[in-house]
């Protein structure tokens, strides 16, 4: 047993000395090849195969592409632009999509107001000028730095969240 360990040690030492005697360029090439080999092995080992549940879901989606596209509000340009503007603003400090934080949830705002050009303009004005009393005692902070067009785009996004 001790003999085998000593032989293994000698072999390891030989490999180490051979590796150290190689130029750094060759060492780099060897390391790159090892990295690529490990990456490919990891990719193959991690999957690529769909589970039965995923296959069923994919089949259902393929069967109803028009319904899926019609229900996918995230493809709407108003949704995308409004979400981008809200993400750049401080709105999420007080509001969430589905639950009340300091201010009302966006879905509650969408449910309260009909999606009309008049309401979009009125709500955009509240975003810019601030407001108080409609949703409780806590006032909404004014956002005078926002343009009317950007505020309206934010409201259009919120209105798309209506159930």
Secondary structure as GFF3:
##gff-version 3
##sequence-region A 1 163
A	DSSP	alpha_helix	2	21	.	.	.	ID=ss1
A	DSSP	alpha_helix	24	45	.	.	.	ID=ss2
A	DSSP	alpha_helix	52	63	.	.	.	ID=ss3
A	DSSP	alpha_helix	65	71	.	.	.	ID=ss4
A	DSSP	three_ten_helix	73	75	.	.	.	ID=ss5
A	DSSP	alpha_helix	77	88	.	.	.	ID=ss6
A	DSSP	three_ten_helix	91	93	.	.	.	ID=ss7
A	DSSP	alpha_helix	106	112	.	.	.	ID=ss8
A	DSSP	alpha_helix	117	129	.	.	.	ID=ss9
A	DSSP	alpha_helix	148	159	.	.	.	ID=ss10
###
